[in-house]
């Protein structure tokens, strides 16, 4: 198995890790109940998607 001959510098390691940061999910507002939800998905609070109820949600 080949092994590295020289150690990578801290700058090279940090440049590689520059793209590893986590990004936040984009959220959109549900037009029916005005709760935040993921775009292109049914609302988990009210079950509406594109103007009609698609998922039955039990109210607790």
N, C-alpha and C positions, 0 to 999 in steps of 0.2 A: 504494500500500500504506500502510495506517495505521501510524504509529509511536508509541511511547509518548511523551507530552509531558513527564512527570516520571519521575525514577528511583524505583524501589520501595525502601523503607527496608529495612535489614538485619533488623529485627524482622518485617516482613511476609514477607520471603524465608525466614526461619528458621521461621516458623509454617507456611508452605507445605511446607517440607521435614521437618516433624515426623513425617509419616507415611511417609517414604521408607526408614526403617530396615529392615534385613533381619531376618526371623524364622527361628528354627531349626525344622527339620522335627521333628514328633513321631515318636518311635520306640516300638515295642513289642517285647516279647521273644517269640521264637519258642518255642512250647511243646514242640517236638521237640528242637531242638539248643541252645536258650537263647541264641542270638545275637540281636543287635538288628536289627530290620528295619522297613521302612515298613509301617504298618497297611494292611490290606485288600489285601496283595500276597503272592505266594509268596516264601518265604524264599530268598535267593540262595545261602545256604550249603548247605542240605539239600534244597531244592526242595519242601517240604511247604506245603500251604495247607489250612486247615480240617480237619486230621486225616488227610489223605492226600497221597501224593506226586503232584504235578501236573507238575513239571518235572524232567527228567533232568539231574542235575548231575554233571559229570566230576570225580572226585577227583584232585587233583594231588600 
